[in-house]
């Protein structure tokens, strides 16, 4: 008889027969109905299946194993276990600097790198690491019942497999992987990350040289108004759009023109390529320069690139500054103390983000140095920026305050603030830290309530409305569109782009009389997501849409969204909206948190049922839509309200 395999090391051994019949749990994250056929099921008397990828696993299994008792487990609908997991996640990440100080004593002097690290950024609750924690939570909830003697998984990433192996050892349960699966993921080793660090710094250094050469050859000398009282930071050219023949930053919209028209001030623009990792590539960088010349340099705008202040010595110092390496090593050495969850270490879920500090922190440190030198040349009173909650934003704020000691900093909300997105790492006892804005300009009451819940002081918040969506205002009467064609907009967020497109494409791709219009998040890669979509769309027509959302909504009959503000724009435009629930976990979308009635789809069948209805306008609730919009978006003349706030601060 074959020897039993209790734990499949490295996931390369083929599972053999077991000694006695047993009840097993099979968890599938693989889009492959045949994934379980690679296991030997002879000794299994009963099999429970938790299908987390909406595949045809159960039907296939029942056809191939008619004598085996197979049960499909219902999805968890947001249990207390998931809530506890989220609380653990947030508290663990927030406490890393404090715990390192306590554990390492005076040796932990490199914690200044923490504020520029990946983990300190916002949005962690919709990161893959949090999603993976919810997978572990769902499996642990089932395994701790004591009914199972074996756990079989398919499609789980190596970092999850490592945690599951530890969990199964703790619970004395057999853990089995299909042949070819990986148990250890070596992609994020610190040595590889250090090589990436050198590669990124070299690329950025070359890009800065390219910029200086192009600037001099084409006479693109920056316009410096050293007497400017207002500095506006912009991610140029990525966030600039042509509006009625004039290029504008889509987040600041018409505010700069309004300030000039009221003869208040002419803002000094501070541009930065370092805000976007897309420009590490020389080709993308050169394309970006062409956009800068086309959109901005033709106008008489006072502008300067922050990176212009960097020298070769700065890049050399950044390459050999080992603060971020020591930070990653400090966390790694104490991983079992920092990442204890239900008796096991879940450090593998965080390892990639922690090692990423090795190459991301030096780049952001360079940005801080460049900003310090840039702002020192001005006599400004106020610096305003969006993206303040990311490492690059924190670098700009820290550098600006070093350059001008009495400079005030305002942060602009540039996207939806929902319970699943907010994570600003704000300690009420440390709001005077260099990287925290003096005020945050918010879209509406709902964002203010969430910020207050996460300890951000009321006196530091200004609720002014959505400057970027000046056209989105509550209407007296919201009229639904007539259903004269079946054109469906798919608008995923940044962090759920792949999973949402796959879910919708698999659910609706075989319906011949619809057209799927996929509006990719600006920071996602169009070509990559196009190939993902085409894999599942067989009969429906589809296209990748690049135009601005307001232009697209006029042609749309139905919008499918997750946590994106596109859903709010769609409601304001009279377009019915379906909100996609996460496959598992907590329902933390913008719509749910605003306590409005909505139409949810968490399974392909539910989504097909909605789309198959004769009259989509019957799904449209005018009262709920108006209530939601008024809570999330403060109504009125938003641009004038911002201009008044800036005038008061600058006077």
Secondary structure by P-SEA (a helix, b strand, c coil): cccccccccccccccccccbbbbbbbbbcccccccccccccccccbbbbbcccccaaaaaaaaaccccbbbbbccccccaaaaaaaaaaaaaaaaaaaaaaaaacccccccccccccccccccccccaaaaaaaaaaaaaaaaacccccbbbbccccaaaaaaaaaaaaaabbbbbbccccccccccccaaaaaaaaaaaaaaaaaaaaaaaaaaaaacccccccccccbbbbbcccccccccccccccccccaaaaaaaaacccbbbbbbbcccccccccaaaaaaaaaaaaacccccccccccccccccaaaaaaaaacaaaaaaaaaaaaacccccccccccccccaaaaaaacccaaaaaaaaaaaaaaaacccccccccccccccaaaaaaaaaaaaacccbbbbbbbcccccccccccccccccccccccccbbbbccaaaaaaaaaaccccccccccccccccccccccbbbbcccccbbbbbbbcccaaaaaaaaaaaaccccccbbbbbbccccccaaaaaaaaaaccccbbbbbbcccaaaaaaaccbbbbcccaaaaaaaaacbbbbbbccccccccccccccccbbbbbccaaaaaaaaacccccccccaaaaaaaaaaaccccaaaaaaaaaaaaaac
